[in-house]
Amino acid sequence: TALAFQSANPSANPNLNPDTNANVNKYHASARYQAQNSIIPPNYRLSTSLFEAPASTEEDPLAGMSDERKANLFQSLLRDLQIEDVPVLGCDANVVHTMSAALWTTLAEVSAKDEEQKICLVMDNIPLGALEAFVEDFTVLKTQDRLMVYLPELRRLSISLLGKGVGPAFIIEATERTADEIAERTARETSAVANVATDSEGQVDEAKSTAALMSFIDRIVVGEAACPYTKSIDLAAVGLEKQGVPPGPVAYRFGPSSEACAAVGTFWNCVCELLSKPQEEISTTMLSLPAIGAGMSEQSLTRFSAVVELISRNLCLFRGDDVFGLVHFHPAYDRMMIHPIDKPSYGHLPPRSWLRPMMTMNGNVDEAKTFTEEDLELSDYQRKAPFTAINILRVNQLNAASGAKSIVDLEVEDGVFEKASGITTYSRNAIRLAGVGKEALDAGLEADIAIAK
């Protein structure tokens, strides 16, 4: 079963914990929406086939310790942290999306500072297994050079469990930012300012960014019917009423930071908001992240790809992909640059090598035979927004739009079959965008980018 979620937007209020005598910041839920079975069962086993961490071979130092002794040791460790002047923060989340919003928001605050830091974040109401899963995945992530080379700000961060898991608390640590790391951040922020509009205070301009994204949606998503159930920039899920899905407003949300942790935190806050509102109030969310991978260079594209993979990975870790679907956008979007090239990648277009088989299955045999590789490349323009953006979709909308038999066995080459979905939509979009032509598509994209600048 997928984990259900309870909504919350993190906000901090100082409290004194009488058990630990530690100053604690409590993250309180601003909106209480309780879905059926949304509390994580105590014995729930968290896993994901995409990002499973290897099992530990170390002997468990807590094996055989009684619950009472663990609780006493946990409180003792918290008191030790207070004596050491380590901030102890509390979180009242009782489900993984509120935990994730609070955790990534805290990581973003730590990442924003240059000095060495250590923070304890207590999650009293979250099963220890959820904390363990996050720590294991974050630890594995930091060993994966393919991603870490494009997520350099994460190298100075580490996350562990207090007392090797004696209680539900994270230890978040950051080393002092080096001269090279300061230079990397400065270059990243300079690139963002050079490629997107800023306000009078030098911050990324939200109004102009949103206007640019709306222009793209009007041009491609509505004008070229890239999504047949979006009829305007303001309304989504139109025409799905018979499948039990009501139309509703599109929410436009914004994250100004170029930091990966801040982007992930903003994403989780959007998830919390979506789950706190019925579909009639928010149907879907378009999240603008213009400072992430800003620009049109290959370096910008790889930075975008790494950050959105981090977001997708974290959502899938807790099976959130059973609740939401993601659609990723970037002005230099190139499916041949997205890992893996020849396999599905969550939130991205299908591999370009699948387009001909898809068109053939859809009955577009002539186009499958006659389209050039340049024609097929134009399919990428359905994801070429003026800057990094993520569409967060409710899964029930995707299921209603695609139908009960949307997943098929697609013969991607002789005798090789892969599970695929969206055959009709991807085929239609590839054919339609090839008909528009590269010159017109480039002109439209340049106009959108000009608005953002």
Disulfide bonds with the S-S distance in Angstrom:
none
